[in-house]
Amino acid sequence: MQIDFFMSKANQIDTKLFYTVLTLLIFGLIMIASAGISYSHSRFGDSYYFFKHQLFYGVLPGILILFITQKINYNFWKKISLPFFILSLIFLVLVFVPGFGSKIYGASRWLKLGSFSFQPSEMLKLSIIIYLAAWLESRSEKVKDFYEGLVPFLIVIGLVSFFLIKQPDVGTLGVIILISISIFFVSGAKISHMFFMGISGILALGAIIKMESYRMDRFLVFLHPELDPRGVGYQINQALLAIGTGGFFGVGLGKSLQKFNYLPEPVGDSIFAIVAEEVGLLGATFLVLLFVYLAIRALKIAKNAPDKFSKLMAVGIISWIVFQAFINIAAISGLIPLTGIPLPFISYGGTSIIFLMAGAGILLNISKYSN
């Protein structure tokens, strides 16, 4: 069947979803401008370096990407699902190649191509959603079969897991596994297979934690936050101090003390603690409700999607955003061990914003054809 690159007959996009994404972007820029003042000045001599970089290399290109992807026929992604996924795997391999990969804080997660650098794992999140949606749609009832459904699915997850553990980036791996399992479940997988994967996942997580001492340290600090408050427990203790200081209304926008070289990564995975400190429980709740509303709008789009491929893709995209958001918030609030993954649309990171906006654009395109 011939698929046009742009579809001519369509309704309007889901404007409520669009404005929710836009609100998250603006909220994120405001918090990066505030949270990054001290860190930006000490590292670059410019108090608003992170704000400017996020705006010009993340948000503005991201809005352009969203505009383009919401115009593209969602079926186009099915045609390129395999090469897109393979390309993301090639980029994952290249991070280990001298001259291409860049090692930061002992992790090989960045790829440099001339003056351009990005995180292939962010590209992987979108590519595996598209690939699994296309592949599982083609499987139809075979998804329920152990050898034709579950085994090939586990092979794909195992391949991705190998590269991410080697980086290492276990936080991203956890998000990708949750995304993949969500898509697999909605595609019609058997409950017994889901149970099998759940038990296997818990055992694998335990093994991964034991593989590296720093992961075990994070787990022990989660169980005992008072453990080594000046060492492995420093970040979570400073984060909890920031959250507790904020109270209900917060200390005021721009008035955080923890961002002044106390809390590590104030514009990165710790930014929610600065949100809670400056705008309090009220502002933090508003942010959480934005993600909840985004999930509601996206799930409605998935429910009314015109076909199985678009439904699975919509489920994957919203699973990505929601799981990553609540893992970040739960980790920095001490509810789960620290993971080091960014807060979607809020944390600093141009690569993350650009691929999130591409995903949001695809969701908006699907919304045009939802019933």
C-alpha positions in Angstrom: 0.0 0.0 0.0 1.3 3.4 -0.9 2.0 5.7 2.1 2.2 9.4 1.5 4.9 11.3 3.4 2.4 13.9 4.5 -1.2 13.0 5.0 -3.7 15.5 3.6 -7.0 14.4 5.2 -6.7 14.8 8.9 -8.3 16.5 11.9 -6.5 19.1 14.1 -3.8 18.0 16.5 -4.6 17.5 20.2 -4.0 21.1 21.3 -4.3 20.3 25.0 -1.4 17.9 24.6 0.6 20.5 22.7 0.1 23.2 25.3 1.0 20.8 28.1 4.3 20.0 26.4 4.9 23.7 25.8 4.2 24.5 29.5 6.6 21.8 30.6 9.3 23.3 28.3 8.8 26.8 29.7 8.7 25.5 33.3 12.0 23.7 32.5 13.7 26.8 31.1 12.7 28.9 34.1 14.1 26.3 36.5 17.3 25.8 34.5 17.8 29.6 34.5 17.4 29.6 38.3 19.1 26.3 39.3 22.1 26.8 37.0 23.2 30.3 38.1 26.0 29.2 40.4 27.0 26.1 38.5 27.1 28.0 35.2 29.2 30.8 36.6 31.7 28.6 38.3 32.2 26.4 35.2 31.8 28.9 32.3 31.9 32.4 33.8 28.4 33.0 32.6 25.5 32.7 35.0 23.1 31.8 32.3 25.2 29.5 30.1 23.0 26.4 30.8 19.8 28.4 30.1 21.2 29.8 26.8 22.5 26.4 25.7 19.2 24.7 26.6 17.2 27.3 24.7 19.3 27.5 21.5 20.5 23.9 21.3 17.6 22.1 22.8 14.2 23.9 23.1 14.2 25.9 19.8 15.5 23.0 17.6 13.1 20.7 19.5 10.1 22.9 18.7 11.1 22.8 15.0 11.4 19.0 15.2 8.0 18.8 16.8 6.5 21.0 14.1 8.0 18.7 11.4 7.1 15.3 13.0 3.5 16.3 13.7 3.2 17.0 10.0 4.6 13.6 8.9 2.3 10.7 8.3 2.9 8.4 11.3 3.0 5.4 9.0 6.3 6.8 7.6 8.0 5.7 10.8 7.0 2.1 10.1 8.9 2.2 6.8 12.1 3.3 8.4 11.7 1.4 11.8 14.4 -1.2 11.2 17.2 1.1 9.7 16.4 3.7 12.4 16.9 1.1 15.1 20.0 -0.3 13.5 21.5 3.2 13.2 20.9 3.8 16.9 22.7 0.6 17.7 25.6 1.6 15.5 25.8 4.9 17.4 25.7 3.0 20.7 28.8 1.0 19.5 30.6 4.1 18.4 30.7 5.6 21.9 33.3 3.0 22.7 35.5 3.8 19.7 38.4 6.3 20.3 37.9 9.5 18.4 34.1 9.1 18.3 33.1 8.4 21.9 33.6 10.7 24.8 34.1 9.4 28.4 32.6 11.6 31.1 32.7 10.7 34.8 33.8 7.2 33.9 30.9 6.5 31.6 31.0 6.2 27.8 27.6 7.8 26.9 28.5 10.6 24.5 29.2 10.6 20.8 31.2 13.4 19.1 30.9 14.0 15.4 33.0 17.1 14.7 31.6 19.9 16.8 28.3 18.1 17.3 27.8 15.8 20.3 24.8 13.8 21.5 23.7 10.8 23.6 22.8 7.8 21.4 20.8 6.4 24.3 18.2 9.2 23.8 17.9 8.3 20.1 17.6 4.6 21.2 14.5 5.3 23.3 12.6 6.6 20.3 14.0 4.1 17.8 13.2 1.0 19.9 9.6 2.3 20.4 9.1 2.7 16.7 10.8 -0.7 15.9 8.9 -2.7 18.5 5.6 -1.1 17.4 6.2 -2.1 13.8 7.6 -5.5 14.6 4.9 -6.5 17.1 2.1 -5.3 14.8 3.5 -7.6 12.1 3.6 -10.5 14.6 -0.2 -10.4 15.2 -1.3 -13.4 17.2 2.3 -14.8 17.1 3.1 -12.4 19.9 1.5 -14.9 22.3 3.8 -17.7 21.1 6.9 -18.4 23.3 9.3 -19.0 20.4 7.9 -16.5 17.9 6.9 -13.8 20.3 8.7 -13.8 23.6 12.1 -15.2 22.6 12.7 -12.7 19.8 11.5 -9.9 22.0 14.0 -10.9 24.8 16.8 -11.1 22.2 16.2 -7.5 21.2 16.1 -6.4 24.8 19.2 -8.5 25.6 21.2 -6.8 22.8 20.2 -3.3 23.9 21.0 -4.3 27.6 24.5 -5.4 26.7 25.5 -2.1 25.2 23.8 0.0 27.9 25.4 -2.0 30.8 28.8 -1.6 29.1 28.5 2.3 29.0 27.3 1.9 31.9 23.8 3.5 32.0 21.6 1.2 34.1 19.0 4.0 34.6 18.4 4.4 30.9 18.3 0.6 30.6 15.6 0.5 33.2 13.5 3.0 31.4 13.9 1.2 28.0 12.9 -2.1 29.6 9.8 -0.6 31.1 8.9 1.1 27.8 9.4 -2.2 25.9 7.4 -4.3 28.3 4.5 -1.8 28.1 4.5 -2.1 24.3 4.8 -5.9 24.5 1.9 -6.1 27.0 -0.5 -3.9 24.9 0.4 -5.8 21.8 -1.3 -8.9 23.3 1.4 -10.8 25.1 0.4 -13.6 27.5 0.2 -12.8 31.2 2.4 -15.9 32.0 5.1 -14.4 29.7 4.8 -11.1 31.5 5.1 -12.8 34.8 8.2 -14.7 33.6 9.8 -11.5 32.5 9.0 -9.8 35.8 10.7 -12.5 37.9 13.7 -12.6 35.5 14.0 -8.8 35.6 14.1 -8.7 39.4 16.9 -11.4 39.4 18.8 -9.6 36.7 18.5 -6.3 38.5 20.0 -7.9 41.6 22.9 -9.3 39.6 23.5 -5.9 37.9 23.6 -4.1 41.3 26.1 -6.6 42.6 28.3 -6.2 39.5 29.5 -2.7 40.6 30.2 -1.4 44.1 28.8 2.0 43.4 25.4 0.5 42.5 25.4 -1.5 45.8 26.4 1.7 47.6 23.4 3.5 46.1 21.1 0.6 47.1 22.5 0.6 50.7 22.1 4.4 50.9 18.5 4.0 49.8 17.9 1.6 52.7 19.9 3.7 55.1 19.9 7.4 54.0 22.0 8.3 57.1 24.9 6.1 55.8 28.0 8.1 54.8 26.3 11.5 54.4 29.5 13.1 53.2 30.2 10.4 50.7 27.9 8.0 48.8 24.9 9.4 50.7 25.7 13.1 50.0 23.5 13.7 46.9 20.3 12.2 48.3 20.8 13.9 51.7 21.3 17.3 50.1 18.3 16.6 47.8 16.0 15.7 50.8 17.3 18.8 52.6 16.3 21.0 49.6 12.8 19.3 49.3 12.2 19.7 53.1 13.4 23.3 53.1 10.8 24.3 50.4 7.8 23.5 52.6 4.4 24.2 51.0 5.1 27.5 49.1 8.9 27.3 48.7 11.6 29.8 49.6 11.0 31.7 46.4 12.0 31.4 42.8 15.8 32.0 42.5 16.3 31.8 46.3 17.5 28.2 46.6 20.6 27.7 48.7 21.3 24.1 47.7 22.1 25.1 44.1 25.2 27.0 45.4 27.6 24.1 45.1 25.8 22.0 47.7 23.5 19.8 45.6 25.3 17.9 42.7 23.8 18.3 39.2 21.3 21.0 40.1 20.3 21.4 36.4 20.5 17.7 35.7 18.9 14.8 37.5 18.7 16.8 40.8 16.6 19.6 39.3 13.3 18.4 40.9 14.9 19.0 44.4 15.5 22.6 43.4 11.9 22.9 42.1 10.6 21.7 45.5 13.0 24.0 47.3 12.1 27.2 45.4 8.4 26.7 44.5 7.6 24.3 47.3 5.1 21.4 47.4 2.6 23.6 45.5 5.0 24.0 42.5 6.2 20.5 42.6 2.6 19.2 42.7 1.8 21.4 39.7 4.7 19.8 37.8 3.7 16.3 38.7 0.1 17.1 37.6 1.4 18.3 34.2 2.9 14.9 33.7 -0.3 13.2 34.8 -2.4 15.3 32.5 0.1 14.6 29.6 -0.3 10.9 30.3 -4.1 11.1 30.3 -4.2 13.0 26.9 -1.7 10.6 25.4 -3.5 7.5 26.6 -6.7 8.8 25.1 -4.9 9.2 21.8 -3.6 5.6 22.1 -7.1 4.3 22.9 -8.6 6.0 19.9 -5.6 5.4 17.6 -6.6 4.4 14.0 -4.5 1.1 13.9 -2.4 -1.2 16.0 0.9 0.3 14.9 -0.1 3.9 16.0 -1.6 2.5 19.2 1.7 0.7 20.2 3.8 3.7 19.2 1.6 6.1 21.3 1.8 3.7 24.3 5.6 3.5 23.9 6.1 7.3 23.8 3.9 8.1 26.8 5.5 5.2 28.7 8.9 6.7 28.0 7.9 10.2 29.3 5.9 9.0 32.3 8.2 6.3 33.5 11.3 8.5 33.2 9.6 11.4 34.9 8.4 9.4 37.9 11.6 7.4 38.2 13.5 10.7 38.4 11.1 12.2 40.9 11.0 9.1 43.0 14.8 8.7 43.1 15.5 12.3 44.0 12.8 12.1 46.7 14.4 9.0 48.3 11.6 6.6 47.3 13.8 4.5 45.1 17.6 4.3 44.7 19.3 7.1 42.7 19.4 6.4 39.0 20.9 9.5 37.3 18.3 9.9 34.6 17.0 13.3 33.6 13.5 14.7 34.2 11.8 14.9 30.8 11.4 18.4 29.4 12.9 19.9 32.6 16.4 18.7 33.1 19.3 20.2 31.1 20.2 18.3 28.0 19.7 19.2 24.3 19.7 15.6 23.0 17.0 14.6 25.5 14.8 17.6 24.6 15.1 17.0 20.8 14.2 13.3 20.8 11.4 14.0 23.4 10.0 16.6 21.1 10.2 14.3 18.1 8.2 11.7 20.1 5.7 14.4 21.1 5.3 15.4 17.5 4.6 11.8 16.5 1.9 11.6 19.2 0.4 14.8 17.9 0.3 13.4 14.4 -1.4 10.3 15.6 -4.0 12.5 17.4 -5.1 13.9 14.1 -6.4 10.5 13.1 -7.8 9.3 16.4 -11.5 8.7 16.5 
